[in-house]
Amino acid sequence: MRVAKPMRDRRKTPMYYLITGVFAAILILAAIAFFRSPSEQGTEVVPQTNEAASQMGSRENSPSEAREGEVTKESEKESDFEQEMDATEEKNLEDKQQADHEKDGDKVDGEKKDDTPVDNGEQKKDSDAPDEDKGEEKKVEDKEEEKKDEETQSKDATEKKDDSDTATIEELGTNKTELELTVENKEVSNTWTSQANESKQEMKKEDVLPSADQQTEKKPEEKQPEQSPIDMEWKLCSFSNAADYIPCLDNQKAIKKLRSRSHYEHRERHCPTGDDIKKCLAPLPSGYQAHVNWPQSRKQVWYSNVPHPGLVSYKKDQNWVKKKDDLLLFPGGGTQFKQGAQRYIDFIQISLPDIAWGKHVRTVLDVGCGVASFGGFLFDKNVITMSFAPKDEHEAQVQLALERGIPAILAVMGTQRLVYPSYAYDIAHCARCRVPWHVDGGRLLLELNRLIRPGGYFVWSATPVYKNEPEDVQIWKDTKALADNMCWKMIVKQRDPKTGVGIAIFQKPKDNTCYQKRQKNEPPMCDESDNRDAAWYVPMQSCLHKIPEGDGIRGTRWPQEWPQRVNATPDWLGTIPKGLFGKPAVEEFESDTIHWQHVVQKSYARGLEIDWTVIRNVMDMKAGYGGFAAALVGYPVWVLNVVPVTEPDTLPIITDRGLIGQYHDWCESFSTYPRTYDLLHADHLFSRLKQSCGVVNTVVEMDRILRPGGWGIFRDTTTILGEIEPLLKSLHWEIRVSYTQEQEQLIAAQKTSWRPSS
């Protein structure tokens, strides 16, 4: 009989279990990492510069190309300079050709290859081809059809609730929790001073009283009861030039009463009040049509939208603008841009590599901008430019700039400070801007000094810089002497050997050392009590403000390089104990940035029915910390951040983020032409206006400056928007989205082409 052998003992040792457990854990973690979505990985995304700017940056940092002091005009240096310019132009051409052959055509400022804007800030350079392929339109149409098919098949596809095409954000698939932040962010603290108070105190100190048309505070007894929207009977403005009417700049009644026009007082703001406010709507120009989309609009716009041929003939030899059939064409030239704005921009960069477009330098103020080609082509370098010029000096130049999709505003260097805080810009630029910098004790140049950051630059390109006519020589001598007395250091005086155009670049001091060493106090230092940020109807001063000193003071440090600058918390904000909502300012700034990123990505980009491919000019009417504009960096848009003068003065924070903005009183008309913006954003603006001047005139003003087909996004209490909605409907705006959460409401409305019959 066979006896079975006993089985071998197979009990596991502790070491076996340990090794097996570790191996299993590794497999599980690897599987989790593999299937985890990018949005869950917590990777911080910052806006990216375009390829051209990156390549420029690597060249800028090359020690072999660094320059110090004033550039000479020796022939061998001119030869080297010309070779460098040629190399830059060849590189630009290569970038252009590469962009032309991209599969999906030109994509600018981070536009995705579908019809939804990107949210990662990646930017690509556009080709600027005059007649951008019709194939691009076909591709967009195909993608729209694909998107429609996907939405039809989706379980979450939206359905209209009624005949008015109104939908709720919840129905459109937007995460409801994103809007709950709006309730949390209602202002509960108002410890900051406002621009109205700052300016009022400054004018009291200077014994300057604002005229009746410059009042920033409305007395309660002056407020008139508003007419019910149901009773509104809108009329079409029928007076001369009504299609381009700008109330605060076309107030002939006030202009006729001016005692002087020698300092362009007639180009400054003179807003109508009371019965002088016209109760009518601006008509559309004959043949008006949907604007050309960016980036094609930089090269061409419809003549019927801006039917002003004056510049075509007046500047025909300077390549500003040409007319061809029903289009206005912009070759990119200018008085100083004899071979195009792109070469001129590269010329500045090569003359002073430290400028580092799109990295060290982000914001530019362009004085006397023409049709703003300089600012238009600086977008390729990730630089945003605030261009300005007075109304009617050159026919419709600012209107043409805005129609092209380039930031611009109507303003003049006259008797009043520009509507920006101190240190708002990295560079101030003047190319034949026709401003007499050396007169009146240098008052106008001293105003630029107020606006340029410590260590920032003034780029001047005009005939006094490079011509030897007696008048030019004297203007250069006087202006250079003034700059020396202001402690501006001339670090470049260079002439482009190919175009013959010259530039001079001055740098503002970074500290007070030079001021303390001056033998004469000319120009004088400003009084310590002078508020350099006060700018609403405040007269210019012919004095120098001291450079800030000490830790935690704004202006003592240059902001971070772009693009990190946009989301970086300004170091001086840590000295402010309470922000807008009662919490520490740094904490609020950071949470506000995250809040608007979520709102834009989750709600605005997908849930409001807005076709972002046709949106270019955007205004945030009550900008706060600038979070809305920061969240749109990377989209093919630019945003003007408006800080109402009666709100806490947060504009210095916004400008330190590398964004542009200005002060304004929404009880007055805005300094822009009709039909110049594509989207207006009003976050809890009207609840404040209701207490001062009411809501009707401001809604009518929105109707004036918004293009047909443009959008208004309103966020406020249900009570306030309950008044706004019927007002919008009386203007024939279409309410596309309406969402209510507790006592808060959001309305997205689209302006139509409707105008009253008479």
Helices and strands as residue ranges (DSSP letters): H 14-35, G 38-40, H 51-60, G 63-65, H 75-100, H 134-153, H 176-184, H 195-205, G 212-214, G 220-222, G 229-231, G 242-244, H 252-255, G 265-267, G 274-276, G 296-298, E 300-302, H 310-314, E 322-324, E 327-329, H 341-351, G 353-355, E 363-367, H 373-378, G 379-381, E 384-389, H 397-404, E 408-410, E 425-431, G 440-442, H 443-451, E 452-461, H 463-466, H 470-485, E 489-495, E 502-507, H 513-517, G 564-567, G 571-575, H 585-598, I 599-604, H 605-607, G 612-614, E 617-620, H 627-631, E 638-644, H 651-656, E 660-664, E 677-683, H 686-689, H 696-705, E 706-717, H 718-730, E 734-741, E 744-750
